[in-house]
Amino acid sequence: GKILWDAASGETSWDKEALSSLGLTSELEQNIYKNLDLTDRIHPDDDSVLRDSLINARDNDFCINIRLKHKNKSYQTVEIERGECEPNNSDSNTPNQSSIIPLTITLQHNME
């Protein structure tokens, strides 16, 4: 699934496939959680890995495996990879690139 993360505001937008990887499949759940913060369901031991990756996400690619809380309350391992960032095409006088960073989230099968 895809997550769009706005580095400037911290806001996120999850697509249906990304939410489904956390067991959030009903239309109601997907409407409620479509702007779920990336850190809301993170395993405490993985919090710093995610935050460190996001801090440098504008300039550095990353691909990390972290655990997020599934709807059933268990932690599921997911891979989050930074996608290609697009430059800001507005006519603004600021040279800054767009703050929207695309992320791909893929459920990993836990080996237990």
PLY file of the C-alpha trace (Angstrom):
ply
format ascii 1.0
element vertex 112
property float x
property float y
property float z
element edge 111
property int vertex1
property int vertex2
end_header
0.00 0.00 0.00
0.94 3.67 -0.19
1.26 6.32 2.47
1.82 9.98 1.64
3.64 11.75 4.46
3.90 15.53 4.59
7.26 16.20 6.23
6.36 19.84 6.91
3.10 19.20 8.77
3.53 15.57 9.83
0.18 14.68 8.25
-0.30 11.34 6.55
-2.70 9.90 4.02
-3.02 6.09 3.86
-4.54 4.28 0.89
-6.93 1.35 1.39
-4.25 -1.28 0.77
-1.93 0.23 3.38
-4.72 0.29 5.98
-5.68 -3.27 5.07
-2.17 -4.41 6.02
-3.10 -3.42 9.60
-6.44 -5.25 9.43
-8.42 -2.02 8.94
-10.63 -3.18 6.10
-14.15 -1.85 6.63
-15.21 1.38 4.99
-15.79 2.93 8.42
-12.31 1.95 9.67
-10.68 3.23 6.51
-12.45 6.59 6.83
-11.50 6.88 10.50
-7.84 5.88 10.05
-7.02 7.32 6.60
-4.90 10.04 8.27
-3.36 7.78 10.93
-0.08 9.17 12.26
2.82 6.88 11.41
3.89 6.67 15.04
0.45 5.90 16.53
0.75 2.14 16.14
4.52 1.69 16.30
6.10 -0.88 18.62
8.01 1.06 21.32
11.29 -0.68 20.41
10.97 0.47 16.77
9.98 4.08 17.43
13.49 5.55 17.14
14.21 3.63 13.92
11.12 5.08 12.26
11.68 8.61 13.58
15.37 8.62 12.53
14.41 7.48 9.03
11.67 10.10 8.71
13.90 12.94 9.92
16.19 12.41 6.93
13.56 11.17 4.48
13.70 14.24 2.21
17.36 13.61 1.37
17.90 9.91 1.99
16.28 6.75 0.71
15.39 4.21 3.33
13.87 0.77 3.63
13.15 -0.38 7.18
11.33 -3.22 8.88
9.29 -2.15 11.88
6.38 -3.51 13.88
2.98 -1.82 13.78
-0.04 -2.76 15.87
-2.60 -4.72 13.90
-6.34 -4.39 14.49
-6.19 -7.71 16.40
-3.75 -6.06 18.90
-0.74 -8.13 17.79
2.30 -6.46 16.25
2.88 -7.14 12.56
6.21 -6.61 10.85
5.97 -4.25 7.90
8.53 -2.93 5.48
8.38 0.81 4.87
10.33 2.15 1.91
10.67 5.74 0.82
9.49 6.32 -2.72
10.72 8.88 -5.23
10.16 12.44 -4.03
8.83 14.92 -6.55
10.07 18.50 -6.76
7.64 21.30 -6.01
6.28 22.61 -9.31
4.53 25.65 -7.88
5.33 29.19 -8.96
6.37 30.07 -5.43
9.52 32.11 -4.85
10.85 29.48 -2.46
13.28 26.96 -3.92
12.20 24.21 -1.49
11.09 20.90 -2.87
7.69 19.49 -2.07
7.39 18.23 1.49
5.23 15.26 0.43
7.17 12.01 0.75
5.63 8.83 -0.68
6.12 5.67 1.36
5.35 2.08 0.41
4.22 -0.23 3.19
4.36 -4.00 2.74
3.22 -6.56 5.30
5.99 -9.04 6.08
5.02 -12.56 7.10
6.14 -13.11 10.67
8.31 -16.19 11.04
7.21 -17.86 14.29
0 1
1 2
2 3
3 4
4 5
5 6
6 7
7 8
8 9
9 10
10 11
11 12
12 13
13 14
14 15
15 16
16 17
17 18
18 19
19 20
20 21
21 22
22 23
23 24
24 25
25 26
26 27
27 28
28 29
29 30
30 31
31 32
32 33
33 34
34 35
35 36
36 37
37 38
38 39
39 40
40 41
41 42
42 43
43 44
44 45
45 46
46 47
47 48
48 49
49 50
50 51
51 52
52 53
53 54
54 55
55 56
56 57
57 58
58 59
59 60
60 61
61 62
62 63
63 64
64 65
65 66
66 67
67 68
68 69
69 70
70 71
71 72
72 73
73 74
74 75
75 76
76 77
77 78
78 79
79 80
80 81
81 82
82 83
83 84
84 85
85 86
86 87
87 88
88 89
89 90
90 91
91 92
92 93
93 94
94 95
95 96
96 97
97 98
98 99
99 100
100 101
101 102
102 103
103 104
104 105
105 106
106 107
107 108
108 109
109 110
110 111
